[in-house]
Amino acid sequence: MEYEIKEFDEIRPYEAGEMKQAFEELINDRQFSLLLKGFVPWLPKSIRNGLLRLAFIGVRTPLDFQLRFMKPVVWYFVRKHTDGLSFDDATLSTINSKQNDRYTFVSNHRDIVLDSAFLDVLLNKYDYPTTVEIGIGDNLLIYPWIKRLVRMNKAFTVRRGLTAHEMMKSSQLMSRYIHYAVTQKKENVWIAQREGRAKDSDDRTQDSVLKMLAMGGEGEMTDKLRELNIVPLTISYEYDPCDYLKAQEFQQKRDNPAFKKSKQDDLDNMKTGIFGYKGRVHYHCGTPVDQWLDEVKDLPKNEFFKEVAHRMDTEIHRHYYLYPCNYIALDILENPRASKYSSHYSEADQQRFESYLSQQLAKINIPNKDEAFLRERMLTMYANPLRNYLAAHDSTL
C-alpha cells in the first residue's frame, strides 16, 4: 500500500525541508530561551542563539539533529545519572543481520523520554544505520517549544483523552503512519506496549496496541503485523527514579478514586525520570514476532491478539536483566525469614537497597502519608520483574 505524506501532517515528525524553520522558531521561543538561560546564565541571548545556529549548520534531517544535538546530551545523561547503559550482544545479531530492514520495537515502558533516547544511542553505537521514530502522547506537549523539539527529534503525536469515535479515527491514522514510516520512509519505530507506564512494573502488552498496529497495511492480520517487523524489547532499570512518585500516586488514587494527575505532575515525572539516578540500565531485543506468527494465524480475531500479546510478554519477561534489588524486594515481600533468593545479593546490597528505599520514601509529602502502604508499593515495583521473569522461564521449560 502506498501512502501520501500529507495525510499525516497533523501527527508526523518534521521532514528535511521543515527543519530550519522549526529550529528558528524553537530558539526564538521565549520559554525555550529561558530554559537555555538556566544552563548558561552567563551567556547573553544573542551569543547563545548564535552558537546554536553555528552548530545547526549542516543539519538537514531529524536524524542529523539527533546525531548533532541529542546524542551528546543523552550520553551525558548516561554518564551523569546511570551506572552504565548496555545492550545484550545477542541482540545485535537480531537487528544487524539485515541492516536494510526496519523494525517496530515494542517495549515495556520505564521512562517517558529516555526509553527511546537510550535505544537511539545504542543503535548508533553499534553501527545501525538509523535510529527510531517514537510515539509521544499529546498530554506531554503542553508548550509549543516541547512540541517543536520532539518533532525535530523524530517523534509523532499520539492523541490522548478522546471520545470513542475520535479514538478510532486517531488509531487508524497512527497505524497507517507507522506502516508508512517502516515500509516507505524506511524508519524504525518505537512504541510502548501499553498506554502509560505500568506503575507497579507488571509489564503487560495491551491487546489494543496490537489491534492499532493491525489497522494499517494490507492483507490478513498476520500480514499487517509481519509488515512491521515487530521486535519485543526488554528495558531493565536497576532503580526507577520515579518510583516514589508512582507510589505516591497509588496512595492518592486509593484515598481519592477521582484523583487525576495535573500537567505539572506530568512535567515533574518527566524531569525526575531524566535527571534521577537509575543505576544500571540494560536493553535486550527478543525474538521477532514474524518467526512465530504463523503458529497463531488461525485463531479467532480476539484470541489471536491475546495470544500475540501473551507471547510478546513472555519474550519481554524472560529477558529482564535482574539486579540485587529485585531479589531483595521479593524476599522482603514473600520470604522475609527464609530469604529464598539471598544467593543473589549480599548484606551490603541489602543495606544499600534499604537505604535507597528510605531516601525515596522521604521525598513523598502528601496528607495522611501511609508509610507501610507506600513501602509495599515500592517493593512491589522491584519484585514484579523477578516474578514475571520466573513465570516466563517456567512457561518455556
C-alpha beads as a LAMMPS data file, in Angstrom:
LAMMPS data file: protein, C-alpha beads

397 atoms
396 bonds

1 atom types
1 bond types

-500.0 500.0 xlo xhi
-500.0 500.0 ylo yhi
-500.0 500.0 zlo zhi

Masses

1 110.0

Atoms # bond

1 1 1 0.000 0.000 0.000
2 1 1 1.289 3.450 -0.942
3 1 1 0.658 6.328 1.477
4 1 1 0.735 10.098 0.883
5 1 1 2.671 12.062 3.486
6 1 1 0.071 14.873 3.532
7 1 1 -2.454 12.686 5.321
8 1 1 -0.093 12.535 8.305
9 1 1 0.670 16.263 8.630
10 1 1 -1.131 16.627 11.972
11 1 1 0.895 13.916 13.725
12 1 1 4.183 13.290 11.886
13 1 1 7.742 14.456 12.720
14 1 1 9.287 17.242 10.685
15 1 1 10.636 16.444 7.248
16 1 1 14.046 17.593 5.969
17 1 1 12.700 20.753 4.317
18 1 1 10.999 21.885 7.521
19 1 1 13.885 21.570 9.948
20 1 1 15.474 25.002 9.535
21 1 1 12.263 26.952 10.119
22 1 1 11.386 24.725 13.091
23 1 1 14.844 25.346 14.559
24 1 1 14.473 29.132 14.233
25 1 1 11.050 29.018 15.870
26 1 1 12.484 26.896 18.663
27 1 1 15.396 29.146 19.600
28 1 1 13.186 32.240 19.382
29 1 1 10.581 30.736 21.703
30 1 1 10.576 32.696 24.969
31 1 1 10.111 29.713 27.262
32 1 1 12.803 27.692 25.495
33 1 1 15.127 30.694 25.711
34 1 1 14.568 30.865 29.480
35 1 1 15.335 27.144 29.721
36 1 1 18.645 27.608 27.901
37 1 1 19.468 30.607 30.076
38 1 1 19.225 28.332 33.112
39 1 1 22.039 26.173 31.718
40 1 1 24.362 29.025 30.677
41 1 1 23.210 32.140 32.561
42 1 1 26.458 33.975 31.844
43 1 1 25.898 33.977 28.072
44 1 1 23.755 36.732 26.501
45 1 1 20.803 35.505 24.423
46 1 1 22.332 36.739 21.152
47 1 1 25.507 34.710 21.745
48 1 1 23.549 31.603 22.810
49 1 1 21.424 31.736 19.690
50 1 1 24.441 32.470 17.514
51 1 1 26.283 29.428 18.833
52 1 1 23.211 27.260 18.286
53 1 1 22.850 28.486 14.711
54 1 1 26.514 27.738 14.107
55 1 1 26.078 24.215 15.484
56 1 1 22.994 23.736 13.300
57 1 1 24.956 24.226 10.065
58 1 1 24.739 21.040 8.031
59 1 1 21.675 19.698 9.903
60 1 1 19.052 18.819 7.301
61 1 1 17.089 15.919 8.734
62 1 1 15.784 14.824 12.145
63 1 1 18.492 12.128 12.162
64 1 1 21.140 14.830 11.624
65 1 1 19.603 16.750 14.534
66 1 1 19.729 13.687 16.775
67 1 1 23.346 12.950 15.977
68 1 1 24.466 16.582 16.302
69 1 1 22.478 17.704 19.347
70 1 1 20.717 14.835 21.117
71 1 1 23.399 12.139 21.014
72 1 1 25.911 14.060 23.186
73 1 1 23.120 15.118 25.563
74 1 1 21.884 11.540 26.017
75 1 1 25.390 10.174 26.614
76 1 1 25.866 12.957 29.168
77 1 1 22.755 11.709 30.994
78 1 1 24.126 8.159 30.821
79 1 1 27.394 9.258 32.439
80 1 1 25.762 11.566 34.970
81 1 1 22.643 9.645 36.018
82 1 1 23.332 5.929 35.442
83 1 1 25.985 3.356 36.315
84 1 1 26.154 2.223 32.704
85 1 1 23.984 1.525 29.668
86 1 1 24.326 -1.847 27.939
87 1 1 22.885 -3.785 25.000
88 1 1 22.835 -7.579 25.027
89 1 1 25.336 -8.962 22.490
90 1 1 22.817 -11.474 21.169
91 1 1 20.560 -8.519 20.390
92 1 1 22.974 -7.334 17.764
93 1 1 22.506 -10.460 15.674
94 1 1 18.750 -9.807 15.686
95 1 1 18.944 -6.293 14.294
96 1 1 22.279 -6.231 12.479
97 1 1 21.857 -9.364 10.372
98 1 1 19.683 -7.414 7.925
99 1 1 20.700 -3.791 8.124
100 1 1 18.367 -2.836 5.293
101 1 1 15.375 -3.957 7.365
102 1 1 13.491 -1.609 9.657
103 1 1 11.806 -2.657 12.873
104 1 1 8.943 -1.738 15.159
105 1 1 10.331 -2.072 18.677
106 1 1 7.536 -2.723 21.185
107 1 1 8.856 -2.484 24.729
108 1 1 7.969 -2.290 28.363
109 1 1 7.918 1.324 29.467
110 1 1 10.238 2.758 32.113
111 1 1 10.765 6.414 31.187
112 1 1 8.697 8.846 29.116
113 1 1 11.716 10.420 27.421
114 1 1 14.705 8.124 27.831
115 1 1 13.333 4.717 26.781
116 1 1 13.620 5.641 23.116
117 1 1 16.566 8.029 23.570
118 1 1 18.712 5.286 25.104
119 1 1 17.695 2.959 22.262
120 1 1 18.731 5.615 19.732
121 1 1 22.259 5.983 21.081
122 1 1 22.675 2.211 21.401
123 1 1 21.626 1.650 17.792
124 1 1 24.082 4.345 16.749
125 1 1 26.868 2.922 18.920
126 1 1 26.529 -0.484 17.281
127 1 1 26.525 0.987 13.757
128 1 1 22.873 0.504 12.900
129 1 1 22.154 2.941 10.028
130 1 1 19.333 4.883 11.695
131 1 1 17.522 5.461 14.980
132 1 1 13.793 5.252 15.830
133 1 1 10.708 7.354 15.395
134 1 1 8.646 7.426 18.555
135 1 1 5.044 7.944 19.573
136 1 1 4.570 10.544 22.319
137 1 1 1.288 11.466 23.977
138 1 1 -0.006 14.959 23.280
139 1 1 -0.697 15.317 27.024
140 1 1 3.056 15.906 27.395
141 1 1 3.257 18.536 24.651
142 1 1 1.998 21.300 26.896
143 1 1 4.255 24.047 25.496
144 1 1 4.881 24.899 21.824
145 1 1 8.653 24.508 22.275
146 1 1 8.238 20.924 23.554
147 1 1 6.142 20.004 20.523
148 1 1 8.692 21.549 18.132
149 1 1 11.621 19.875 19.855
150 1 1 10.117 16.382 19.838
151 1 1 9.026 16.703 16.202
152 1 1 12.611 17.635 15.325
153 1 1 13.650 14.556 17.295
154 1 1 11.666 12.051 15.163
155 1 1 8.509 11.967 17.310
156 1 1 4.960 11.535 16.056
157 1 1 1.968 12.536 18.162
158 1 1 -0.341 10.123 19.959
159 1 1 -3.606 11.852 20.829
160 1 1 -4.991 11.307 24.325
161 1 1 -8.332 11.970 26.032
162 1 1 -10.541 11.319 23.009
163 1 1 -14.086 10.070 22.616
164 1 1 -14.528 6.504 21.385
165 1 1 -15.232 7.699 17.833
166 1 1 -12.266 10.090 17.840
167 1 1 -10.037 7.378 19.276
168 1 1 -10.914 5.014 16.443
169 1 1 -10.052 7.615 13.791
170 1 1 -6.860 8.591 15.610
171 1 1 -5.775 4.947 15.949
172 1 1 -6.380 4.291 12.258
173 1 1 -4.321 7.348 11.307
174 1 1 -1.482 6.418 13.652
175 1 1 -1.420 2.836 12.384
176 1 1 -1.239 3.976 8.777
177 1 1 1.583 6.336 9.743
178 1 1 3.593 3.588 11.452
179 1 1 3.211 1.331 8.402
180 1 1 4.230 4.259 6.197
181 1 1 7.280 5.024 8.368
182 1 1 8.543 1.424 8.345
183 1 1 7.760 0.474 4.732
184 1 1 8.149 3.720 2.764
185 1 1 10.277 6.075 4.861
186 1 1 12.472 3.149 5.946
187 1 1 12.451 4.260 9.565
188 1 1 12.421 2.198 12.724
189 1 1 9.592 2.875 15.170
190 1 1 9.499 2.545 18.955
191 1 1 6.236 2.333 20.877
192 1 1 5.392 1.260 24.416
193 1 1 3.492 -1.985 24.924
194 1 1 0.697 -0.102 26.682
195 1 1 -0.689 3.398 27.153
196 1 1 1.293 4.898 30.004
197 1 1 3.732 3.103 32.257
198 1 1 2.901 0.064 34.380
199 1 1 3.254 1.800 37.723
200 1 1 3.834 -1.486 39.546
201 1 1 6.274 -2.742 36.856
202 1 1 3.945 -5.626 35.990
203 1 1 4.597 -5.131 32.282
204 1 1 1.790 -6.405 30.023
205 1 1 1.146 -5.736 26.346
206 1 1 -2.298 -4.287 25.737
207 1 1 -4.326 -6.033 23.043
208 1 1 -5.435 -2.570 21.916
209 1 1 -1.850 -1.648 20.944
210 1 1 -1.592 -4.683 18.657
211 1 1 -5.052 -4.063 17.225
212 1 1 -3.989 -0.500 16.454
213 1 1 -0.869 -1.742 14.644
214 1 1 -3.034 -4.084 12.564
215 1 1 -5.342 -1.282 11.374
216 1 1 -2.826 -0.214 8.720
217 1 1 -1.313 -2.264 5.926
218 1 1 -2.987 -4.840 3.721
219 1 1 -3.974 -8.488 3.880
220 1 1 -4.758 -10.683 6.872
221 1 1 -3.937 -9.716 10.461
222 1 1 -0.699 -11.680 10.306
223 1 1 0.306 -9.903 7.068
224 1 1 -0.288 -6.487 8.639
225 1 1 1.791 -7.294 11.713
226 1 1 4.510 -9.037 9.704
227 1 1 4.919 -5.909 7.568
228 1 1 6.083 -4.015 10.668
229 1 1 8.912 -6.404 11.692
230 1 1 7.853 -6.271 15.345
231 1 1 10.615 -6.914 17.895
232 1 1 9.748 -7.273 21.621
233 1 1 12.244 -5.144 23.542
234 1 1 13.051 -5.519 27.240
235 1 1 14.228 -2.468 29.192
236 1 1 15.685 -3.147 32.647
237 1 1 16.406 -0.327 35.108
238 1 1 18.201 -1.109 38.352
239 1 1 16.488 1.847 40.039
240 1 1 13.458 3.788 38.846
241 1 1 13.854 7.459 39.812
242 1 1 10.066 7.899 39.560
243 1 1 9.305 5.027 41.951
244 1 1 8.314 7.332 44.816
245 1 1 6.079 9.406 42.508
246 1 1 4.329 6.234 41.344
247 1 1 3.885 5.072 44.953
248 1 1 2.539 8.497 45.853
249 1 1 0.015 8.296 43.016
250 1 1 -1.082 4.849 44.226
251 1 1 -1.990 6.324 47.622
252 1 1 -3.632 9.402 46.110
253 1 1 -5.855 7.176 43.964
254 1 1 -6.552 4.870 46.900
255 1 1 -7.632 7.793 49.070
256 1 1 -9.481 9.599 46.285
257 1 1 -10.604 7.381 43.364
258 1 1 -11.303 10.509 41.306
259 1 1 -7.689 11.720 41.592
260 1 1 -6.039 12.682 38.289
261 1 1 -2.520 13.930 37.672
262 1 1 -2.109 17.526 36.564
263 1 1 0.005 18.744 33.669
264 1 1 2.555 19.866 36.225
265 1 1 2.617 16.313 37.629
266 1 1 3.426 15.023 34.127
267 1 1 6.272 17.535 33.832
268 1 1 7.587 16.594 37.285
269 1 1 7.581 12.913 36.276
270 1 1 9.406 13.749 33.050
271 1 1 12.038 15.847 34.847
272 1 1 12.557 13.270 37.601
273 1 1 12.886 10.450 35.069
274 1 1 15.556 12.306 33.110
275 1 1 17.638 13.688 35.968
276 1 1 17.115 10.976 38.595
277 1 1 19.534 8.166 39.431
278 1 1 18.870 4.908 37.561
279 1 1 21.747 2.631 38.473
280 1 1 22.474 0.194 35.647
281 1 1 20.290 0.142 32.524
282 1 1 20.128 -2.793 30.101
283 1 1 18.356 -3.373 26.757
284 1 1 17.601 -6.726 25.127
285 1 1 15.783 -7.473 21.857
286 1 1 13.737 -10.644 21.871
287 1 1 12.747 -12.991 19.055
288 1 1 10.959 -11.083 16.261
289 1 1 7.222 -11.774 16.162
290 1 1 7.468 -12.804 12.477
291 1 1 9.176 -16.050 13.469
292 1 1 6.058 -17.483 15.125
293 1 1 3.067 -15.525 13.776
294 1 1 2.008 -18.385 11.509
295 1 1 1.557 -20.607 14.568
296 1 1 -1.374 -18.441 15.756
297 1 1 -2.805 -17.135 12.476
298 1 1 -5.883 -19.406 12.519
299 1 1 -7.142 -18.250 15.914
300 1 1 -10.318 -16.102 16.075
301 1 1 -9.512 -12.397 15.996
302 1 1 -9.725 -11.599 19.711
303 1 1 -7.922 -14.793 20.695
304 1 1 -5.269 -14.041 18.072
305 1 1 -4.408 -10.669 19.616
306 1 1 -4.498 -12.055 23.163
307 1 1 -2.086 -14.840 22.191
308 1 1 0.270 -12.479 20.350
309 1 1 0.284 -10.171 23.398
310 1 1 0.907 -13.131 25.731
311 1 1 3.825 -14.434 23.678
312 1 1 5.343 -10.958 23.445
313 1 1 5.024 -10.570 27.213
314 1 1 6.775 -13.894 27.753
315 1 1 9.580 -12.772 25.454
316 1 1 9.930 -9.433 27.258
317 1 1 9.767 -11.025 30.722
318 1 1 12.304 -13.770 30.052
319 1 1 14.910 -11.201 29.041
320 1 1 14.748 -8.949 32.086
321 1 1 18.213 -8.171 33.373
322 1 1 17.810 -8.710 37.102
323 1 1 19.619 -6.783 39.830
324 1 1 20.115 -7.483 43.555
325 1 1 17.256 -5.107 44.419
326 1 1 14.766 -7.300 42.513
327 1 1 15.676 -10.358 44.605
328 1 1 15.778 -8.371 47.834
329 1 1 12.344 -6.858 47.208
330 1 1 10.748 -10.244 46.532
331 1 1 12.359 -11.756 49.624
332 1 1 11.082 -8.896 51.799
333 1 1 7.560 -9.300 50.431
334 1 1 7.335 -13.092 50.355
335 1 1 10.207 -14.702 52.257
336 1 1 11.431 -12.280 54.937
337 1 1 12.728 -15.078 57.187
338 1 1 13.755 -17.699 54.650
339 1 1 15.465 -15.211 52.288
340 1 1 14.908 -17.631 49.425
341 1 1 16.925 -15.575 46.939
342 1 1 19.762 -14.494 49.231
343 1 1 22.371 -16.133 46.980
344 1 1 21.704 -13.314 44.507
345 1 1 22.674 -10.473 46.848
346 1 1 24.996 -9.594 49.678
347 1 1 24.383 -7.920 53.022
348 1 1 25.865 -4.759 51.543
349 1 1 23.386 -4.946 48.645
350 1 1 20.535 -5.251 51.134
351 1 1 21.724 -2.309 53.213
352 1 1 22.118 -0.208 50.086
353 1 1 18.603 -1.013 48.880
354 1 1 17.034 -0.347 52.290
355 1 1 18.829 2.991 52.428
356 1 1 17.624 3.796 48.902
357 1 1 14.003 2.969 49.814
358 1 1 14.163 5.206 52.880
359 1 1 15.544 8.109 50.865
360 1 1 12.858 7.756 48.179
361 1 1 10.016 7.427 50.706
362 1 1 11.253 10.570 52.455
363 1 1 10.609 12.536 49.232
364 1 1 6.860 11.857 49.439
365 1 1 4.942 14.728 51.024
366 1 1 1.187 14.140 50.959
367 1 1 -1.597 14.335 53.563
368 1 1 -2.090 11.184 55.664
369 1 1 1.114 9.667 54.364
370 1 1 0.806 5.878 54.723
371 1 1 4.405 4.703 55.091
372 1 1 3.586 0.987 55.180
373 1 1 1.416 1.161 52.057
374 1 1 3.929 3.287 50.153
375 1 1 6.794 0.970 51.069
376 1 1 4.828 -2.082 49.928
377 1 1 4.027 -0.373 46.625
378 1 1 7.690 0.435 46.000
379 1 1 8.819 -3.065 46.931
380 1 1 6.242 -4.485 44.525
381 1 1 7.688 -2.358 41.703
382 1 1 11.053 -4.037 42.195
383 1 1 9.693 -7.531 42.870
384 1 1 7.393 -7.794 39.828
385 1 1 10.128 -8.052 37.173
386 1 1 11.555 -11.058 39.035
387 1 1 8.082 -12.598 39.447
388 1 1 7.447 -12.243 35.721
389 1 1 10.933 -13.489 34.835
390 1 1 10.438 -16.653 36.885
391 1 1 6.960 -17.253 35.423
392 1 1 8.236 -16.724 31.863
393 1 1 11.061 -19.198 32.300
394 1 1 8.703 -21.741 33.883
395 1 1 6.402 -21.455 30.864
396 1 1 9.244 -22.070 28.399
397 1 1 10.609 -25.182 30.112

Bonds

1 1 1 2
2 1 2 3
3 1 3 4
4 1 4 5
5 1 5 6
6 1 6 7
7 1 7 8
8 1 8 9
9 1 9 10
10 1 10 11
11 1 11 12
12 1 12 13
13 1 13 14
14 1 14 15
15 1 15 16
16 1 16 17
17 1 17 18
18 1 18 19
19 1 19 20
20 1 20 21
21 1 21 22
22 1 22 23
23 1 23 24
24 1 24 25
25 1 25 26
26 1 26 27
27 1 27 28
28 1 28 29
29 1 29 30
30 1 30 31
31 1 31 32
32 1 32 33
33 1 33 34
34 1 34 35
35 1 35 36
36 1 36 37
37 1 37 38
38 1 38 39
39 1 39 40
40 1 40 41
41 1 41 42
42 1 42 43
43 1 43 44
44 1 44 45
45 1 45 46
46 1 46 47
47 1 47 48
48 1 48 49
49 1 49 50
50 1 50 51
51 1 51 52
52 1 52 53
53 1 53 54
54 1 54 55
55 1 55 56
56 1 56 57
57 1 57 58
58 1 58 59
59 1 59 60
60 1 60 61
61 1 61 62
62 1 62 63
63 1 63 64
64 1 64 65
65 1 65 66
66 1 66 67
67 1 67 68
68 1 68 69
69 1 69 70
70 1 70 71
71 1 71 72
72 1 72 73
73 1 73 74
74 1 74 75
75 1 75 76
76 1 76 77
77 1 77 78
78 1 78 79
79 1 79 80
80 1 80 81
81 1 81 82
82 1 82 83
83 1 83 84
84 1 84 85
85 1 85 86
86 1 86 87
87 1 87 88
88 1 88 89
89 1 89 90
90 1 90 91
91 1 91 92
92 1 92 93
93 1 93 94
94 1 94 95
95 1 95 96
96 1 96 97
97 1 97 98
98 1 98 99
99 1 99 100
100 1 100 101
101 1 101 102
102 1 102 103
103 1 103 104
104 1 104 105
105 1 105 106
106 1 106 107
107 1 107 108
108 1 108 109
109 1 109 110
110 1 110 111
111 1 111 112
112 1 112 113
113 1 113 114
114 1 114 115
115 1 115 116
116 1 116 117
117 1 117 118
118 1 118 119
119 1 119 120
120 1 120 121
121 1 121 122
122 1 122 123
123 1 123 124
124 1 124 125
125 1 125 126
126 1 126 127
127 1 127 128
128 1 128 129
129 1 129 130
130 1 130 131
131 1 131 132
132 1 132 133
133 1 133 134
134 1 134 135
135 1 135 136
136 1 136 137
137 1 137 138
138 1 138 139
139 1 139 140
140 1 140 141
141 1 141 142
142 1 142 143
143 1 143 144
144 1 144 145
145 1 145 146
146 1 146 147
147 1 147 148
148 1 148 149
149 1 149 150
150 1 150 151
151 1 151 152
152 1 152 153
153 1 153 154
154 1 154 155
155 1 155 156
156 1 156 157
157 1 157 158
158 1 158 159
159 1 159 160
160 1 160 161
161 1 161 162
162 1 162 163
163 1 163 164
164 1 164 165
165 1 165 166
166 1 166 167
167 1 167 168
168 1 168 169
169 1 169 170
170 1 170 171
171 1 171 172
172 1 172 173
173 1 173 174
174 1 174 175
175 1 175 176
176 1 176 177
177 1 177 178
178 1 178 179
179 1 179 180
180 1 180 181
181 1 181 182
182 1 182 183
183 1 183 184
184 1 184 185
185 1 185 186
186 1 186 187
187 1 187 188
188 1 188 189
189 1 189 190
190 1 190 191
191 1 191 192
192 1 192 193
193 1 193 194
194 1 194 195
195 1 195 196
196 1 196 197
197 1 197 198
198 1 198 199
199 1 199 200
200 1 200 201
201 1 201 202
202 1 202 203
203 1 203 204
204 1 204 205
205 1 205 206
206 1 206 207
207 1 207 208
208 1 208 209
209 1 209 210
210 1 210 211
211 1 211 212
212 1 212 213
213 1 213 214
214 1 214 215
215 1 215 216
216 1 216 217
217 1 217 218
218 1 218 219
219 1 219 220
220 1 220 221
221 1 221 222
222 1 222 223
223 1 223 224
224 1 224 225
225 1 225 226
226 1 226 227
227 1 227 228
228 1 228 229
229 1 229 230
230 1 230 231
231 1 231 232
232 1 232 233
233 1 233 234
234 1 234 235
235 1 235 236
236 1 236 237
237 1 237 238
238 1 238 239
239 1 239 240
240 1 240 241
241 1 241 242
242 1 242 243
243 1 243 244
244 1 244 245
245 1 245 246
246 1 246 247
247 1 247 248
248 1 248 249
249 1 249 250
250 1 250 251
251 1 251 252
252 1 252 253
253 1 253 254
254 1 254 255
255 1 255 256
256 1 256 257
257 1 257 258
258 1 258 259
259 1 259 260
260 1 260 261
261 1 261 262
262 1 262 263
263 1 263 264
264 1 264 265
265 1 265 266
266 1 266 267
267 1 267 268
268 1 268 269
269 1 269 270
270 1 270 271
271 1 271 272
272 1 272 273
273 1 273 274
274 1 274 275
275 1 275 276
276 1 276 277
277 1 277 278
278 1 278 279
279 1 279 280
280 1 280 281
281 1 281 282
282 1 282 283
283 1 283 284
284 1 284 285
285 1 285 286
286 1 286 287
287 1 287 288
288 1 288 289
289 1 289 290
290 1 290 291
291 1 291 292
292 1 292 293
293 1 293 294
294 1 294 295
295 1 295 296
296 1 296 297
297 1 297 298
298 1 298 299
299 1 299 300
300 1 300 301
301 1 301 302
302 1 302 303
303 1 303 304
304 1 304 305
305 1 305 306
306 1 306 307
307 1 307 308
308 1 308 309
309 1 309 310
310 1 310 311
311 1 311 312
312 1 312 313
313 1 313 314
314 1 314 315
315 1 315 316
316 1 316 317
317 1 317 318
318 1 318 319
319 1 319 320
320 1 320 321
321 1 321 322
322 1 322 323
323 1 323 324
324 1 324 325
325 1 325 326
326 1 326 327
327 1 327 328
328 1 328 329
329 1 329 330
330 1 330 331
331 1 331 332
332 1 332 333
333 1 333 334
334 1 334 335
335 1 335 336
336 1 336 337
337 1 337 338
338 1 338 339
339 1 339 340
340 1 340 341
341 1 341 342
342 1 342 343
343 1 343 344
344 1 344 345
345 1 345 346
346 1 346 347
347 1 347 348
348 1 348 349
349 1 349 350
350 1 350 351
351 1 351 352
352 1 352 353
353 1 353 354
354 1 354 355
355 1 355 356
356 1 356 357
357 1 357 358
358 1 358 359
359 1 359 360
360 1 360 361
361 1 361 362
362 1 362 363
363 1 363 364
364 1 364 365
365 1 365 366
366 1 366 367
367 1 367 368
368 1 368 369
369 1 369 370
370 1 370 371
371 1 371 372
372 1 372 373
373 1 373 374
374 1 374 375
375 1 375 376
376 1 376 377
377 1 377 378
378 1 378 379
379 1 379 380
380 1 380 381
381 1 381 382
382 1 382 383
383 1 383 384
384 1 384 385
385 1 385 386
386 1 386 387
387 1 387 388
388 1 388 389
389 1 389 390
390 1 390 391
391 1 391 392
392 1 392 393
393 1 393 394
394 1 394 395
395 1 395 396
396 1 396 397
